[in-house]
Amino acid sequence: MVDTPPFLPRPVRRMGLGVAGDADIERMIAVEMPVSIEVQGLAYAVMMATPADLEDFGVGFALAEGFVDTAAQIHRIDAQPVPGGHALRLWLSPACAARALDRARTRVSESSCGLCGLENIDAVLRPLPPLTARIAVQRAALVRALAALPERQPLGRATGAAHAAAFCDPDGKILLVREDVGRHNALDKLVGGLTRGGADPAGGFILLSARCSYELVEKTVRAGCPMLVTISAPTSLAAERAASAGLTLVSLARADNALVICDAQGMIA
């Protein structure tokens, strides 16, 4: 069992920059600590993460790294506090274990992007699997999801230091949210939570509070989700990778406007 809270109170001094003076206050601080990921009892990576929903994180991480294709190939997963952090231990089917250990020989990681430690540029830019799922989303659905997201971010509201990843149905109803100090981690937790709950990411869209980097596009595509909506802007590589995989990408999403970066399949009406 993981018993570390995701945020802790801490005394701080609020410094006035205008007419307001200084004051001693108590502020909630997001917890960030090392999470050691082990595969078949061997160290695989150490991630800096928020110690919540770690079983979801383990499943999503394994899927994003590509050493499992389904959650059923993870035979057991344990998350336990250890001195200084947490240990997340995965036991996989024999074929997937061999795949993971082969990947571990070249992988060096500090964040859950699923790409760190690859040997060359060609490996990083390997083709993504083309998306085949299709959904129809009205603009009003995006507005509904954006309006509902703040109330589904308890860690973010308490600390102002967490990213959120939400899964929404085509009508904009938020079905699941995961938070973490790391944007990659939040998305891994979301994908893991959906998979563990038997939900199909192909049936809705993902909404992220983070900047849209190419790693988040890759994770969304590999999860089989056909649409990604982000509150912040995309990078050039994120836009290129989304278009090449057939992912509908909407960025800088606000209540009154958004940028449709690519929507070749015409999923947004």
N, C-alpha and C positions, 0 to 999 in steps of 0.2 A: 504493500500500500504506500502511496505517495502522500505525505501529510504536510508538505511545505506550502504555505499560502502563496498565492500569486502576487500579493502586494503586502507591504509592511509599513506601519507608521514610523516616521522619523522626524525628530525635531530639526527645524531649519530656521534660518533668518530670512524673512522677506525684505528685500532691499528696495526702498522707494527710489524711483527714477524721475519722478515728477514732484507734485505737491505732497504725495503720501510719504509718510515717514517709515522707518524701519519697524519691524515687529517680529517677535518670536512666535512661530506657529508650528503646528504639527502637520506634516504633509505625507500622503501615501506615496511610497516609492515602489515601482515595479521591481519584482524580484527577477534577477538574471543570474544564472549559475551554470556551471558546466554539466552537461548531460553526456555521459559516456555511452555510446552505442556499441554493443557487442553482438557479434554474429557467431553462433555455434560456440560460444565461450571465448572467442577471440576478439580483441579490440578492433573496431572498424573506424570509428570517428569520435571526436569530442565536439559537441555543438554547444553554443551559448544560447540558452533558451529559458523560457518561463516554465517552471515546474508544475504545469497543469495539463491535463488531457494527454499525458505522455504515452499511453497505449495507442491513442489515435495518431500521435506523432510518429511512433514506431512503424505503424502500418503505412502511413502516408510517405514516410521517408523511404521505406523499402520499395514501394511502388515507384517513387520518383527516381531512385537510384537505378531501377531497372533490374534488380536481382530477384524480384517476384513479379508475376503477372496478375495474381489474384490474392486476396487476403487468405484464402484457403491454403495457400502454399506456406503460410506462416503457421507452424504447428503450435508454437507457444510464444507468448510475449510477457515479460515481467518488467515492472518499473519499481525500483527500490531506492530509498535514500542511502547514500554512502557518504563518508566523510568529505565535506567540501562540495557536494553536489548530488547527482542522481545517476544511477546506472539503468540503462534500458537494454534488456537482453532479449534477443530474437533467436528462435530455433526454427529452421526452415526445412522444407523437404530436401532430400539429398541432392537432387539436380539443381535446385535454387541455391543451396548452400555452396556448391562448387562454383556457381556463377558469381556469388557474392565474394567468395574468397579470392577468386581470380581478379575481380574488380579491386579488391583491397590491396593487391600488390602494387598498384600504381596510384592509388588515391591518397591525396592529402587534402584535408578539409578544415575550414573554420566556420563555415555557414552552410546551411542545408540547401544548396542550390542544385545539387545533383550533377554538377559539371566540374567541380574542382578536382584537380589531379588528373584530368584526362591528358593524354600524352602529346597531342598536337592539335593544330587548328582544325584539321579535317574531322577529328573526333568530336570537337565541340560543335561543329556545324553539320554534323551528320543529319540526314533527312529525318524529319518528324513523320510519324504515321499520319496519313491524311484523315481528317475528321469526316465521318459519314453521318453523324447525328444531325438532325435539323429540328429547330423549334421556331415558333412564331411569337415575337415579343412586340407588344405595343409600347409606344413611348411612355405612356402613363405608367406602365409597369416598372420602368426604370425609376421614375419619380417616386413611386410607392416604396421601392426597395431602399432608395437613398434616404427617404424620410424616416424609415423604420430602423435603419442601421444604428444611429447613436444610442438608442435605448437598449440595443443588444450588445453593447460594448462596456460591460461593468469594469473591466480592467482599464480600458482607455479612459473612461470617465473619472475613475479614482486617481489615476496617475498621470494622464496625458503622455504616456510613454509606451504605448502598445499599438501594434497593427492588428487589423481585423480582416478575416476572410469569411465571407458569407455565401451560402448557397441558396438561390432563390428559384421558385417555380416560374414558369413563363408569365404568370400574372403579377409577378413582383413580390409575392409573399416569401419572407425569409424563413427557410426551413431549418437551417443550422448555421451557427457562427462559432468560430474558434479565434482566440486571441493569443498573441505572443509578442515579446519584444523584438523578435525577428520576423520580417515579412515572409521569408521562405518557410520558416517554421509554422507560421499561422496557416499558410496554405497547405502544407503537409498535414497538419492536424485536421484541417477541414476535410481533405480527401480521405484521410484515414477514418475520420468519424463517419463520413458517408458510406464508405466501404464496409465498415464494421456494422453499420445499421442497416445494410442491405439496400441503400438508396443508390440509384443510378445517376451519376453526374451528367449523363447524356440528356436527361430530361429537364434541364434548367440552365441557369447561368450563374457564374461566380462573380461576386462583387468584392473588390479589394480596396482597402483604404490606402494602399501603398503606391509608390511610383511603379510604373509598369516596365520592369526590366525584362530582358529576354528569358531569364530563368523562370519567371512567373508564367510567361506564355508557354514555355516548354512543359511545365508542370500541369497547366490546364489542359494542354493538348494531350499529354500522356494519360491524363485522367479520363479522357473521352468527352470532356465538356465542350459544347460547340460555341459558347459565347463567354467572353471575359469583359467585365466592366470595371474600370478603375477610376478612383477619384483624382489621382494625379496623372501626369503626362507619361507617354511612352518614350522609350529610346528608339533610335532608328532600327536597331537589330530586332527589338521586340516587334515592331511593325512589320518588318520583312519576314520574320519567322511566322508570325500570325497569318499573314497573307499566303505564305507558301503551304501552310497546313490546312487552310480553309477555315481558320478560326475567325469568328466575328469579334472585332476588338473595338470597344468604345472607351474613350479616355476623357480626362478632365470633366467627368460627369458631375453636373450640378442640377439643382431643381429646375432651372430654366433653360439649360442648354448642355450640349455634350459634343465631343468630336467623334465622329464615326471614322475610325482609322481604316478599317476594312470590313466589308460586309458583302462579299462576292455572292453569297447564297441568298441575300435579300431577306434575312431573318427579322429585321427591324422594320415595322410599319409605322 
